[in-house]
Amino acid sequence: MHCVITAGPTYETMDNVRRLTNFSTGRLGTELANFLTERGHDVTLLLGEQATHCGERKARRVEPFSTTANLLEKFRALAKQDVGAVFHAAAVSDYTFGKIWLRSPAGELSEIKSGKISTRAGTLMAELVPTPKVIAELRSLFPTAKIIGWKYEVDGDRASVLQKAEQQIAECRTNACVANGKAYGLGFGIVTGASACEHCRDLTALFGSLEKMLRA
C-alpha cells in the first residue's frame, strides 16, 4: 500500500533570517516510515526541513517541507497519486506571522518590513495569524484513504486529550487519532471513535497496531 507519512516541524518566517517553529524532532514519523517500509509498504515520507532526528531513513521517497503552506502543496501534489493511507504525525505550526510593528518610546506603532529586522530597531510587536488546518484538508484530497492524525497535548489529563482526539476524528473525518504527550501519560492511545481507544505502551506496539489497521 502507498502510505504517506509526515514527520518533523513546519516553520513560519518572521523575516529572511528568523523563524517560528517547534521542538518536533521527526523521530516518530521517520521510524514509522521505516517500520512500514520493512513490511512491504510503499512509503513517501514528508519530512520537515528542521527535523533534528538523524536516524536511518528507509522510505522509498523522502521529500522535505518547510512552511505549513508548503506542506499543503506537497499533499495536493500527492493527491494525484493512488494513496492508501496518510499518517499525519508532523507538528504543524498553529500560527504564522502577519504584520510586524515597531513600537516607539512614546508607544506609537509603525509597520516594519525588512529582509532582516535590525536588533537595534527596538521593541517589536508581531501579529500571529492562524495557519490553515492541514488535517482538515486531507479527507477531500484523499477521499478513500485511511487517514490517521495525531493529538499531542501537554495540559490536562488523559480523558481530556482523548476527548480532543475524538473531536478531531469527527470534525476532520479521519479514521483514527494517536493521542500522546504529557496530558496522555506514558505510551500512546489509538482513538478510533467515541470511547474507543487502544493503549500502546511503546513505539513498537504503536507501529504494530497502526500497520494492522492497513490490513483491516
Backbone as JSON Lines, residues from 0, in Angstrom:
{"i":0,"aa":"M","n":[0.84,-1.19,0.0],"ca":[0.0,0.0,0.0],"c":[0.88,1.25,0.0]}
{"i":1,"aa":"H","n":[0.47,2.23,-0.79],"ca":[1.2,3.5,-0.78],"c":[0.78,4.3,0.45]}
{"i":2,"aa":"C","n":[1.73,4.53,1.35],"ca":[1.47,5.27,2.59],"c":[2.24,6.59,2.57]}
{"i":3,"aa":"V","n":[1.57,7.65,2.94],"ca":[2.22,8.95,3.09],"c":[2.32,9.26,4.57]}
{"i":4,"aa":"I","n":[3.52,9.59,5.02],"ca":[3.77,9.89,6.44],"c":[4.41,11.26,6.54]}
{"i":5,"aa":"T","n":[3.91,12.08,7.45],"ca":[4.56,13.36,7.72],"c":[5.29,13.29,9.05]}
{"i":6,"aa":"A","n":[6.4,14.0,9.13],"ca":[7.22,13.97,10.35],"c":[7.97,15.28,10.49]}
{"i":7,"aa":"G","n":[8.21,15.68,11.73],"ca":[9.0,16.87,11.98],"c":[8.17,18.14,11.99]}
{"i":8,"aa":"P","n":[8.84,19.28,12.17],"ca":[8.13,20.55,12.33],"c":[8.0,21.34,11.03]}
{"i":9,"aa":"T","n":[6.94,22.13,10.95],"ca":[6.92,23.21,9.96],"c":[7.57,24.43,10.61]}
{"i":10,"aa":"Y","n":[7.81,25.45,9.81],"ca":[8.26,26.73,10.37],"c":[7.59,27.86,9.6]}
{"i":11,"aa":"E","n":[7.52,29.02,10.23],"ca":[6.94,30.21,9.61],"c":[7.96,31.34,9.73]}
{"i":12,"aa":"T","n":[8.16,32.08,8.65],"ca":[9.23,33.07,8.64],"c":[8.78,34.42,9.19]}
{"i":13,"aa":"M","n":[9.64,35.01,10.02],"ca":[9.44,36.37,10.52],"c":[10.09,37.38,9.56]}
{"i":14,"aa":"D","n":[11.3,37.05,9.14],"ca":[12.0,37.78,8.08],"c":[12.89,36.77,7.38]}
{"i":15,"aa":"N","n":[13.88,37.21,6.65],"ca":[14.69,36.26,5.88],"c":[15.65,35.43,6.73]}
{"i":16,"aa":"V","n":[15.78,35.74,8.01],"ca":[16.73,35.0,8.85],"c":[16.11,34.44,10.12]}
{"i":17,"aa":"R","n":[14.88,34.81,10.45],"ca":[14.26,34.37,11.7],"c":[13.0,33.56,11.42]}
{"i":18,"aa":"R","n":[12.78,32.53,12.25],"ca":[11.67,31.62,12.03],"c":[10.96,31.28,13.33]}
{"i":19,"aa":"L","n":[9.67,30.99,13.21],"ca":[8.87,30.47,14.31],"c":[8.66,28.98,14.05]}
{"i":20,"aa":"T","n":[9.08,28.14,14.99],"ca":[8.96,26.69,14.78],"c":[8.66,26.02,16.12]}
{"i":21,"aa":"N","n":[8.87,24.7,16.2],"ca":[8.61,23.96,17.43],"c":[9.69,22.91,17.64]}
{"i":22,"aa":"F","n":[9.55,22.13,18.7],"ca":[10.62,21.21,19.1],"c":[10.52,19.81,18.5]}
{"i":23,"aa":"S","n":[9.61,19.59,17.58],"ca":[9.47,18.25,16.99],"c":[10.77,17.82,16.31]}
{"i":24,"aa":"T","n":[11.19,16.59,16.6],"ca":[12.44,16.08,16.02],"c":[12.23,15.3,14.72]}
{"i":25,"aa":"G","n":[11.01,14.8,14.5],"ca":[10.74,13.97,13.34],"c":[11.02,12.49,13.56]}
{"i":26,"aa":"R","n":[11.42,12.13,14.78],"ca":[11.8,10.75,15.05],"c":[10.64,9.78,14.85]}
{"i":27,"aa":"L","n":[9.49,10.07,15.48],"ca":[8.38,9.12,15.44],"c":[7.94,8.83,14.01]}
{"i":28,"aa":"G","n":[7.72,9.87,13.23],"ca":[7.27,9.67,11.85],"c":[8.3,8.96,11.0]}
{"i":29,"aa":"T","n":[9.58,9.28,11.21],"ca":[10.64,8.63,10.44],"c":[10.72,7.15,10.77]}
{"i":30,"aa":"E","n":[10.61,6.81,12.05],"ca":[10.69,5.4,12.44],"c":[9.43,4.64,12.02]}
{"i":31,"aa":"L","n":[8.28,5.3,11.99],"ca":[7.08,4.66,11.46],"c":[7.26,4.38,9.97]}
{"i":32,"aa":"A","n":[7.86,5.31,9.26],"ca":[8.13,5.1,7.83],"c":[9.06,3.9,7.63]}
{"i":33,"aa":"N","n":[10.09,3.79,8.47],"ca":[11.0,2.64,8.39],"c":[10.25,1.34,8.64]}
{"i":34,"aa":"F","n":[9.41,1.33,9.67],"ca":[8.65,0.13,10.05],"c":[7.76,-0.33,8.91]}
{"i":35,"aa":"L","n":[7.02,0.58,8.32],"ca":[6.09,0.2,7.25],"c":[6.83,-0.2,5.98]}
{"i":36,"aa":"T","n":[7.97,0.45,5.72],"ca":[8.78,0.07,4.56],"c":[9.29,-1.35,4.7]}
{"i":37,"aa":"E","n":[9.75,-1.7,5.9],"ca":[10.26,-3.05,6.15],"c":[9.18,-4.11,5.98]}
{"i":38,"aa":"R","n":[7.93,-3.73,6.1],"ca":[6.81,-4.67,5.95],"c":[6.17,-4.61,4.58]}
{"i":39,"aa":"G","n":[6.89,-4.04,3.64],"ca":[6.49,-4.12,2.24],"c":[5.63,-3.0,1.71]}
{"i":40,"aa":"H","n":[5.39,-1.98,2.52],"ca":[4.57,-0.86,2.05],"c":[5.43,0.13,1.26]}
{"i":41,"aa":"D","n":[4.8,0.81,0.32],"ca":[5.45,1.83,-0.49],"c":[5.26,3.17,0.22]}
{"i":42,"aa":"V","n":[6.33,3.69,0.82],"ca":[6.2,4.82,1.73],"c":[6.81,6.1,1.15]}
{"i":43,"aa":"T","n":[6.03,7.17,1.24],"ca":[6.53,8.52,0.97],"c":[6.59,9.25,2.31]}
{"i":44,"aa":"L","n":[7.78,9.69,2.68],"ca":[7.97,10.41,3.94],"c":[8.14,11.89,3.64]}
{"i":45,"aa":"L","n":[7.2,12.7,4.13],"ca":[7.32,14.15,4.06],"c":[7.96,14.61,5.37]}
{"i":46,"aa":"L","n":[9.18,15.12,5.27],"ca":[9.98,15.39,6.47],"c":[10.32,16.87,6.57]}
{"i":47,"aa":"G","n":[10.03,17.46,7.72],"ca":[10.32,18.88,7.94],"c":[11.8,19.18,7.79]}
{"i":48,"aa":"E","n":[12.1,20.27,7.13],"ca":[13.5,20.66,6.93],"c":[14.25,20.87,8.25]}
{"i":49,"aa":"Q","n":[13.51,21.21,9.3],"ca":[14.14,21.48,10.59],"c":[14.18,20.26,11.51]}
{"i":50,"aa":"A","n":[13.79,19.1,11.01],"ca":[13.81,17.88,11.82],"c":[15.25,17.57,12.23]}
{"i":51,"aa":"T","n":[15.45,17.23,13.49],"ca":[16.8,17.0,14.01],"c":[17.14,15.52,14.17]}
{"i":52,"aa":"H","n":[16.16,14.63,14.02],"ca":[16.44,13.2,14.17],"c":[17.36,12.75,13.04]}
{"i":53,"aa":"C","n":[18.44,12.09,13.41],"ca":[19.48,11.72,12.44],"c":[19.49,10.23,12.11]}
{"i":54,"aa":"G","n":[18.44,9.51,12.48],"ca":[18.41,8.08,12.23],"c":[18.22,7.74,10.76]}
{"i":55,"aa":"E","n":[18.33,6.44,10.47],"ca":[18.21,5.95,9.1],"c":[16.82,6.23,8.54]}
{"i":56,"aa":"R","n":[16.77,6.55,7.25],"ca":[15.51,6.8,6.56],"c":[15.35,5.76,5.45]}
{"i":57,"aa":"K","n":[14.42,4.83,5.65],"ca":[14.26,3.72,4.72],"c":[13.13,3.92,3.72]}
{"i":58,"aa":"A","n":[12.35,4.97,3.87],"ca":[11.24,5.2,2.95],"c":[11.74,5.31,1.52]}
{"i":59,"aa":"R","n":[10.93,4.84,0.57],"ca":[11.35,4.9,-0.83],"c":[11.57,6.33,-1.29]}
{"i":60,"aa":"R","n":[10.7,7.22,-0.82],"ca":[10.82,8.63,-1.19],"c":[10.8,9.48,0.07]}
{"i":61,"aa":"V","n":[11.74,10.41,0.17],"ca":[11.77,11.37,1.27],"c":[11.75,12.77,0.67]}
{"i":62,"aa":"E","n":[10.7,13.52,0.98],"ca":[10.55,14.87,0.44],"c":[10.52,15.88,1.58]}
{"i":63,"aa":"P","n":[11.35,16.91,1.53],"ca":[11.36,17.91,2.59],"c":[10.2,18.9,2.45]}
{"i":64,"aa":"F","n":[9.75,19.43,3.57],"ca":[8.79,20.53,3.53],"c":[9.26,21.62,4.48]}
{"i":65,"aa":"S","n":[8.73,22.81,4.27],"ca":[9.16,23.95,5.07],"c":[8.0,24.51,5.88]}
{"i":66,"aa":"T","n":[7.2,25.37,5.27],"ca":[6.09,26.02,5.96],"c":[4.82,25.17,5.9]}
{"i":67,"aa":"T","n":[3.82,25.61,6.63],"ca":[2.52,24.92,6.58],"c":[1.96,24.96,5.17]}
{"i":68,"aa":"A","n":[2.07,26.1,4.51],"ca":[1.58,26.23,3.14],"c":[2.32,25.28,2.2]}
{"i":69,"aa":"N","n":[3.62,25.13,2.41],"ca":[4.41,24.23,1.58],"c":[4.01,22.78,1.79]}
{"i":70,"aa":"L","n":[3.72,22.41,3.04],"ca":[3.27,21.05,3.33],"c":[1.95,20.77,2.63]}
{"i":71,"aa":"L","n":[1.05,21.73,2.63],"ca":[-0.22,21.56,1.92],"c":[0.0,21.37,0.43]}
{"i":72,"aa":"E","n":[0.96,22.08,-0.13],"ca":[1.29,21.92,-1.55],"c":[1.76,20.5,-1.83]}
{"i":73,"aa":"K","n":[2.57,19.95,-0.93],"ca":[3.05,18.57,-1.09],"c":[1.88,17.59,-1.09]}
{"i":74,"aa":"F","n":[0.93,17.79,-0.18],"ca":[-0.24,16.92,-0.12],"c":[-1.08,17.02,-1.4]}
{"i":75,"aa":"R","n":[-1.26,18.22,-1.89],"ca":[-2.07,18.4,-3.1],"c":[-1.44,17.73,-4.3]}
{"i":76,"aa":"A","n":[-0.12,17.73,-4.36],"ca":[0.57,17.02,-5.44],"c":[0.4,15.51,-5.3]}
{"i":77,"aa":"L","n":[0.48,15.0,-4.07],"ca":[0.34,13.56,-3.84],"c":[-1.09,13.08,-4.06]}
{"i":78,"aa":"A","n":[-2.06,13.99,-3.98],"ca":[-3.46,13.61,-4.17],"c":[-3.73,13.1,-5.58]}
{"i":79,"aa":"K","n":[-2.82,13.39,-6.49],"ca":[-2.96,12.91,-7.87],"c":[-2.55,11.44,-7.99]}
{"i":80,"aa":"Q","n":[-1.95,10.89,-6.95],"ca":[-1.5,9.51,-6.95],"c":[-2.48,8.62,-6.19]}
{"i":81,"aa":"D","n":[-2.26,7.31,-6.28],"ca":[-3.09,6.34,-5.57],"c":[-2.51,6.16,-4.16]}
{"i":82,"aa":"V","n":[-3.07,6.85,-3.2],"ca":[-2.6,6.8,-1.81],"c":[-3.59,6.02,-0.97]}
{"i":83,"aa":"G","n":[-3.1,4.99,-0.28],"ca":[-3.98,4.16,0.53],"c":[-4.11,4.59,1.97]}
{"i":84,"aa":"A","n":[-3.08,5.29,2.48],"ca":[-3.11,5.71,3.89],"c":[-2.26,6.95,4.08]}
{"i":85,"aa":"V","n":[-2.71,7.81,5.0],"ca":[-1.96,9.01,5.37],"c":[-1.8,9.01,6.89]}
{"i":86,"aa":"F","n":[-0.56,9.09,7.34],"ca":[-0.25,9.21,8.77],"c":[0.32,10.61,8.99]}
{"i":87,"aa":"H","n":[-0.48,11.48,9.57],"ca":[-0.09,12.88,9.7],"c":[0.46,13.13,11.1]}
{"i":88,"aa":"A","n":[1.76,12.83,11.26],"ca":[2.42,12.94,12.56],"c":[3.25,14.22,12.7]}
{"i":89,"aa":"A","n":[3.32,15.03,11.66],"ca":[4.11,16.26,11.72],"c":[3.54,17.23,12.74]}
{"i":90,"aa":"A","n":[4.42,18.06,13.28],"ca":[4.0,19.12,14.21],"c":[3.85,20.41,13.41]}
{"i":91,"aa":"V","n":[2.63,20.73,13.06],"ca":[2.35,21.86,12.18],"c":[2.15,23.13,13.01]}
{"i":92,"aa":"S","n":[2.77,24.2,12.57],"ca":[2.62,25.48,13.27],"c":[1.16,25.92,13.28]}
{"i":93,"aa":"D","n":[0.69,26.34,14.44],"ca":[-0.68,26.84,14.56],"c":[-0.8,28.28,14.08]}
{"i":94,"aa":"Y","n":[0.34,28.98,14.04],"ca":[0.32,30.4,13.67],"c":[1.44,30.73,12.7]}
{"i":95,"aa":"T","n":[1.19,31.72,11.86],"ca":[2.22,32.3,11.01],"c":[2.25,33.8,11.28]}
{"i":96,"aa":"F","n":[3.28,34.47,10.81],"ca":[3.39,35.9,11.06],"c":[2.5,36.7,10.11]}
{"i":97,"aa":"G","n":[1.83,37.69,10.68],"ca":[1.12,38.69,9.89],"c":[2.0,39.93,9.82]}
{"i":98,"aa":"K","n":[1.48,41.06,10.24],"ca":[2.26,42.29,10.25],"c":[3.15,42.36,11.49]}
{"i":99,"aa":"I","n":[4.25,43.08,11.34],"ca":[5.17,43.32,12.46],"c":[5.33,44.82,12.62]}
{"i":100,"aa":"W","n":[5.18,45.27,13.85],"ca":[5.25,46.7,14.12],"c":[6.43,47.04,15.03]}
{"i":101,"aa":"L","n":[6.98,48.22,14.81],"ca":[7.99,48.79,15.7],"c":[7.27,49.75,16.65]}
{"i":102,"aa":"R","n":[7.51,49.59,17.94],"ca":[6.89,50.47,18.93],"c":[7.89,51.52,19.39]}
{"i":103,"aa":"S","n":[7.52,52.77,19.23],"ca":[8.4,53.87,19.62],"c":[8.36,54.04,21.14]}
{"i":104,"aa":"P","n":[9.33,54.78,21.71],"ca":[9.31,55.03,23.16],"c":[8.01,55.68,23.62]}
{"i":105,"aa":"A","n":[7.34,56.39,22.71],"ca":[6.08,57.04,23.06],"c":[4.89,56.09,22.94]}
{"i":106,"aa":"G","n":[5.16,54.86,22.46],"ca":[4.09,53.87,22.33],"c":[3.44,53.83,20.97]}
{"i":107,"aa":"E","n":[3.9,54.65,20.03],"ca":[3.33,54.65,18.69],"c":[3.84,53.45,17.9]}
{"i":108,"aa":"L","n":[2.95,52.88,17.07],"ca":[3.3,51.69,16.28],"c":[3.45,52.06,14.82]}
{"i":109,"aa":"S","n":[4.49,51.52,14.19],"ca":[4.69,51.69,12.75],"c":[5.09,50.35,12.17]}
{"i":110,"aa":"E","n":[4.41,49.97,11.07],"ca":[4.7,48.67,10.47],"c":[6.13,48.65,9.94]}
{"i":111,"aa":"I","n":[6.79,47.52,10.13],"ca":[8.17,47.39,9.69],"c":[8.28,46.23,8.71]}
{"i":112,"aa":"K","n":[8.97,46.47,7.6],"ca":[9.2,45.44,6.59],"c":[10.68,45.47,6.24]}
{"i":113,"aa":"S","n":[11.33,44.33,6.4],"ca":[12.76,44.27,6.14],"c":[13.17,42.83,5.91]}
{"i":114,"aa":"G","n":[14.18,42.63,5.08],"ca":[14.71,41.29,4.87],"c":[15.32,40.74,6.14]}
{"i":115,"aa":"K","n":[15.93,41.63,6.93],"ca":[16.48,41.27,8.24],"c":[16.2,42.44,9.18]}
{"i":116,"aa":"I","n":[15.28,42.22,10.1],"ca":[14.93,43.27,11.04],"c":[16.1,43.5,11.99]}
{"i":117,"aa":"S","n":[16.54,44.74,12.1],"ca":[17.7,45.06,12.92],"c":[17.42,44.83,14.4]}
{"i":118,"aa":"T","n":[18.42,44.3,15.09],"ca":[18.29,44.11,16.54],"c":[18.3,45.45,17.27]}
{"i":119,"aa":"R","n":[18.71,46.51,16.58],"ca":[18.73,47.84,17.16],"c":[17.4,48.57,16.95]}
{"i":120,"aa":"A","n":[16.46,47.89,16.29],"ca":[15.19,48.56,15.96],"c":[14.41,48.94,17.21]}
{"i":121,"aa":"G","n":[14.54,48.16,18.25],"ca":[13.8,48.42,19.47],"c":[12.74,47.37,19.72]}
{"i":122,"aa":"T","n":[11.7,47.74,20.44],"ca":[10.65,46.79,20.8],"c":[9.74,46.53,19.6]}
{"i":123,"aa":"L","n":[9.51,45.26,19.3],"ca":[8.66,44.87,18.19],"c":[7.38,44.23,18.71]}
{"i":124,"aa":"M","n":[6.33,44.36,17.94],"ca":[5.08,43.65,18.2],"c":[4.72,42.88,16.94]}
{"i":125,"aa":"A","n":[4.51,41.58,17.09],"ca":[4.23,40.72,15.94],"c":[2.8,40.22,15.98]}
{"i":126,"aa":"E","n":[2.15,40.24,14.83],"ca":[0.8,39.7,14.69],"c":[0.91,38.22,14.31]}
{"i":127,"aa":"L","n":[0.28,37.35,15.07],"ca":[0.27,35.93,14.77],"c":[-1.09,35.55,14.21]}
{"i":128,"aa":"V","n":[-1.08,35.01,13.0],"ca":[-2.3,34.68,12.28],"c":[-2.45,33.17,12.21]}
{"i":129,"aa":"P","n":[-3.61,32.6,12.51],"ca":[-3.78,31.15,12.44],"c":[-3.47,30.6,11.05]}
{"i":130,"aa":"T","n":[-2.77,29.48,11.01],"ca":[-2.5,28.8,9.74],"c":[-3.66,27.89,9.37]}
{"i":131,"aa":"P","n":[-3.77,27.5,8.1],"ca":[-4.8,26.53,7.72],"c":[-4.58,25.2,8.45]}
{"i":132,"aa":"K","n":[-5.66,24.54,8.84],"ca":[-5.55,23.23,9.48],"c":[-5.33,22.17,8.4]}
{"i":133,"aa":"V","n":[-4.1,21.69,8.31],"ca":[-3.76,20.73,7.26],"c":[-4.63,19.48,7.34]}
{"i":134,"aa":"I","n":[-4.81,18.96,8.55],"ca":[-5.55,17.7,8.69],"c":[-7.0,17.85,8.23]}
{"i":135,"aa":"A","n":[-7.53,19.06,8.31],"ca":[-8.92,19.28,7.88],"c":[-9.07,19.21,6.37]}
{"i":136,"aa":"E","n":[-7.95,19.31,5.64],"ca":[-7.97,19.27,4.17],"c":[-7.8,17.85,3.62]}
{"i":137,"aa":"L","n":[-7.34,16.93,4.47],"ca":[-6.9,15.64,3.95],"c":[-8.02,14.77,3.39]}
{"i":138,"aa":"R","n":[-9.19,14.76,4.0],"ca":[-10.26,13.9,3.51],"c":[-10.71,14.29,2.11]}
{"i":139,"aa":"S","n":[-10.75,15.58,1.83],"ca":[-11.14,16.0,0.48],"c":[-10.06,15.67,-0.54]}
{"i":140,"aa":"L","n":[-8.81,15.65,-0.1],"ca":[-7.71,15.31,-1.01],"c":[-7.58,13.81,-1.22]}
{"i":141,"aa":"F","n":[-7.86,13.03,-0.17],"ca":[-7.7,11.57,-0.23],"c":[-9.01,10.92,0.24]}
{"i":142,"aa":"P","n":[-10.04,10.94,-0.59],"ca":[-11.39,10.52,-0.14],"c":[-11.5,9.06,0.25]}
{"i":143,"aa":"T","n":[-10.64,8.19,-0.29],"ca":[-10.76,6.76,0.01],"c":[-9.64,6.24,0.92]}
{"i":144,"aa":"A","n":[-8.72,7.09,1.3],"ca":[-7.56,6.65,2.09],"c":[-7.92,6.52,3.57]}
{"i":145,"aa":"K","n":[-7.16,5.69,4.26],"ca":[-7.23,5.66,5.72],"c":[-6.35,6.79,6.23]}
{"i":146,"aa":"I","n":[-6.95,7.67,7.02],"ca":[-6.25,8.86,7.49],"c":[-6.14,8.81,9.01]}
{"i":147,"aa":"I","n":[-4.91,8.9,9.49],"ca":[-4.66,8.87,10.93],"c":[-3.95,10.16,11.33]}
{"i":148,"aa":"G","n":[-4.53,10.88,12.26],"ca":[-3.93,12.11,12.76],"c":[-3.26,11.89,14.1]}
{"i":149,"aa":"W","n":[-2.71,12.95,14.64],"ca":[-2.05,12.92,15.96],"c":[-2.6,14.04,16.82]}
{"i":150,"aa":"K","n":[-2.65,13.82,18.1],"ca":[-3.06,14.85,19.05],"c":[-2.09,14.81,20.23]}
{"i":151,"aa":"Y","n":[-1.15,15.74,20.22],"ca":[-0.14,15.84,21.27],"c":[-0.54,16.98,22.21]}
{"i":152,"aa":"E","n":[-0.73,16.67,23.48],"ca":[-1.16,17.67,24.44],"c":[-0.29,17.62,25.7]}
{"i":153,"aa":"V","n":[0.01,18.79,26.24],"ca":[0.79,18.85,27.47],"c":[-0.07,19.23,28.67]}
{"i":154,"aa":"D","n":[-1.18,19.9,28.45],"ca":[-2.06,20.32,29.55],"c":[-3.28,19.41,29.65]}
{"i":155,"aa":"G","n":[-3.79,19.26,30.87],"ca":[-4.97,18.43,31.08],"c":[-4.6,17.02,31.49]}
{"i":156,"aa":"D","n":[-5.54,16.09,31.33],"ca":[-5.31,14.7,31.69],"c":[-5.66,13.8,30.51]}
{"i":157,"aa":"R","n":[-5.56,12.49,30.74],"ca":[-5.8,11.54,29.65],"c":[-7.21,11.68,29.08]}
{"i":158,"aa":"A","n":[-8.19,11.86,29.94],"ca":[-9.57,11.98,29.46],"c":[-9.73,13.18,28.54]}
{"i":159,"aa":"S","n":[-9.07,14.28,28.87],"ca":[-9.22,15.49,28.05],"c":[-8.57,15.34,26.69]}
{"i":160,"aa":"V","n":[-7.4,14.7,26.63],"ca":[-6.74,14.53,25.34],"c":[-7.49,13.52,24.48]}
{"i":161,"aa":"L","n":[-8.08,12.49,25.09],"ca":[-8.88,11.53,24.33],"c":[-10.12,12.2,23.76]}
{"i":162,"aa":"Q","n":[-10.69,13.12,24.52],"ca":[-11.85,13.86,24.03],"c":[-11.47,14.71,22.82]}
{"i":163,"aa":"K","n":[-10.3,15.34,22.87],"ca":[-9.84,16.14,21.74],"c":[-9.54,15.27,20.53]}
{"i":164,"aa":"A","n":[-9.03,14.06,20.76],"ca":[-8.78,13.13,19.67],"c":[-10.09,12.73,18.99]}
{"i":165,"aa":"E","n":[-11.11,12.44,19.8],"ca":[-12.42,12.1,19.24],"c":[-12.99,13.27,18.44]}
{"i":166,"aa":"Q","n":[-12.78,14.46,18.93],"ca":[-13.26,15.65,18.24],"c":[-12.57,15.82,16.89]}
{"i":167,"aa":"Q","n":[-11.26,15.55,16.86],"ca":[-10.52,15.64,15.6],"c":[-11.09,14.66,14.58]}
{"i":168,"aa":"I","n":[-11.36,13.44,15.01],"ca":[-11.91,12.42,14.1],"c":[-13.24,12.87,13.53]}
{"i":169,"aa":"A","n":[-14.1,13.4,14.4],"ca":[-15.43,13.82,13.96],"c":[-15.37,15.02,13.02]}
{"i":170,"aa":"E","n":[-14.55,16.0,13.35],"ca":[-14.51,17.23,12.57],"c":[-13.74,17.08,11.26]}
{"i":171,"aa":"C","n":[-12.7,16.25,11.26],"ca":[-11.84,16.14,10.08],"c":[-12.1,14.87,9.27]}
{"i":172,"aa":"R","n":[-13.04,14.06,9.73],"ca":[-13.45,12.83,9.02],"c":[-12.27,11.89,8.81]}
{"i":173,"aa":"T","n":[-11.46,11.76,9.85],"ca":[-10.34,10.83,9.8],"c":[-10.76,9.48,10.36]}
{"i":174,"aa":"N","n":[-9.9,8.48,10.18],"ca":[-10.21,7.13,10.67],"c":[-9.74,6.9,12.1]}
{"i":175,"aa":"A","n":[-8.7,7.61,12.49],"ca":[-8.15,7.41,13.83],"c":[-7.29,8.6,14.21]}
{"i":176,"aa":"C","n":[-6.98,8.67,15.5],"ca":[-6.09,9.72,16.01],"c":[-5.21,9.11,17.09]}
{"i":177,"aa":"V","n":[-3.92,9.36,17.01],"ca":[-2.98,8.89,18.03],"c":[-2.82,9.99,19.08]}
{"i":178,"aa":"A","n":[-3.18,9.68,20.32],"ca":[-3.06,10.63,21.43],"c":[-1.78,10.36,22.2]}
{"i":179,"aa":"N","n":[-1.04,11.42,22.5],"ca":[0.18,11.26,23.3],"c":[0.57,12.61,23.9]}
{"i":180,"aa":"G","n":[1.7,12.61,24.6],"ca":[2.16,13.81,25.27],"c":[1.95,13.72,26.78]}
{"i":181,"aa":"K","n":[2.37,14.75,27.48],"ca":[2.29,14.78,28.94],"c":[0.87,14.58,29.45]}
{"i":182,"aa":"A","n":[-0.11,15.14,28.74],"ca":[-1.5,15.01,29.18],"c":[-1.97,13.56,29.12]}
{"i":183,"aa":"Y","n":[-1.51,12.82,28.1],"ca":[-1.91,11.42,27.97],"c":[-1.17,10.54,28.98]}
{"i":184,"aa":"G","n":[0.09,10.83,29.17],"ca":[0.91,9.99,30.05],"c":[1.79,9.07,29.24]}
{"i":185,"aa":"L","n":[2.32,8.04,29.87],"ca":[3.22,7.12,29.2],"c":[2.5,6.37,28.09]}
{"i":186,"aa":"G","n":[3.2,6.17,26.98],"ca":[2.64,5.41,25.87],"c":[1.8,6.26,24.93]}
{"i":187,"aa":"F","n":[0.94,5.56,24.2],"ca":[0.13,6.19,23.17],"c":[-1.27,5.6,23.2]}
{"i":188,"aa":"G","n":[-2.24,6.36,22.75],"ca":[-3.6,5.85,22.63],"c":[-4.09,5.99,21.2]}
{"i":189,"aa":"I","n":[-4.5,4.89,20.57],"ca":[-5.08,4.96,19.22],"c":[-6.58,5.07,19.37]}
{"i":190,"aa":"V","n":[-7.1,6.25,19.09],"ca":[-8.53,6.52,19.22],"c":[-9.19,6.32,17.86]}
{"i":191,"aa":"T","n":[-10.27,5.55,17.84],"ca":[-10.99,5.29,16.59],"c":[-12.43,5.76,16.63]}
{"i":192,"aa":"G","n":[-12.86,6.3,17.74],"ca":[-14.23,6.78,17.86],"c":[-14.56,7.08,19.3]}
{"i":193,"aa":"A","n":[-15.81,7.38,19.56],"ca":[-16.23,7.71,20.92],"c":[-15.97,6.54,21.87]}
{"i":194,"aa":"S","n":[-15.18,6.8,22.91],"ca":[-14.85,5.8,23.94],"c":[-14.15,4.57,23.38]}
{"i":195,"aa":"A","n":[-13.53,4.71,22.21],"ca":[-12.8,3.59,21.6],"c":[-11.33,3.96,21.53]}
{"i":196,"aa":"C","n":[-10.53,3.38,22.42],"ca":[-9.1,3.71,22.48],"c":[-8.3,2.46,22.8]}
{"i":197,"aa":"E","n":[-7.28,2.21,21.99],"ca":[-6.34,1.12,22.24],"c":[-5.05,1.71,22.78]}
{"i":198,"aa":"H","n":[-4.67,1.31,23.99],"ca":[-3.44,1.82,24.58],"c":[-2.25,1.01,24.07]}
{"i":199,"aa":"C","n":[-1.2,1.73,23.68],"ca":[0.05,1.1,23.23],"c":[1.16,1.6,24.15]}
{"i":200,"aa":"R","n":[1.89,0.68,24.74],"ca":[2.85,1.07,25.77],"c":[4.11,1.71,25.2]}
{"i":201,"aa":"D","n":[4.44,1.42,23.93],"ca":[5.66,1.98,23.35],"c":[5.52,2.08,21.84]}
{"i":202,"aa":"L","n":[6.58,2.56,21.18],"ca":[6.52,2.75,19.73],"c":[6.34,1.44,18.98]}
{"i":203,"aa":"T","n":[6.98,0.37,19.45],"ca":[6.84,-0.91,18.77],"c":[5.39,-1.36,18.75]}
{"i":204,"aa":"A","n":[4.72,-1.25,19.88],"ca":[3.3,-1.63,19.94],"c":[2.45,-0.7,19.09]}
{"i":205,"aa":"L","n":[2.77,0.59,19.11],"ca":[2.02,1.56,18.31],"c":[2.14,1.26,16.83]}
{"i":206,"aa":"F","n":[3.36,1.05,16.37],"ca":[3.56,0.8,14.94],"c":[2.87,-0.48,14.5]}
{"i":207,"aa":"G","n":[2.94,-1.51,15.34],"ca":[2.29,-2.77,15.0],"c":[0.79,-2.61,14.87]}
{"i":208,"aa":"S","n":[0.18,-1.86,15.78],"ca":[-1.27,-1.66,15.73],"c":[-1.67,-0.81,14.53]}
{"i":209,"aa":"L","n":[-0.87,0.2,14.21],"ca":[-1.18,1.04,13.05],"c":[-1.08,0.23,11.75]}
{"i":210,"aa":"E","n":[-0.09,-0.65,11.69],"ca":[0.06,-1.46,10.48],"c":[-1.11,-2.43,10.33]}
{"i":211,"aa":"K","n":[-1.63,-2.94,11.44],"ca":[-2.8,-3.82,11.38],"c":[-4.01,-3.1,10.81]}
{"i":212,"aa":"M","n":[-4.11,-1.81,11.08],"ca":[-5.23,-1.03,10.55],"c":[-5.21,-1.0,9.03]}
{"i":213,"aa":"L","n":[-4.02,-1.06,8.45],"ca":[-3.92,-1.03,6.99],"c":[-4.42,-2.32,6.37]}
{"i":214,"aa":"R","n":[-4.37,-3.39,7.13],"ca":[-4.78,-4.7,6.62],"c":[-6.23,-5.03,6.95]}
{"i":215,"aa":"A","n":[-6.86,-4.2,7.74],"ca":[-8.25,-4.46,8.15],"c":[-9.23,-4.23,7.0]}
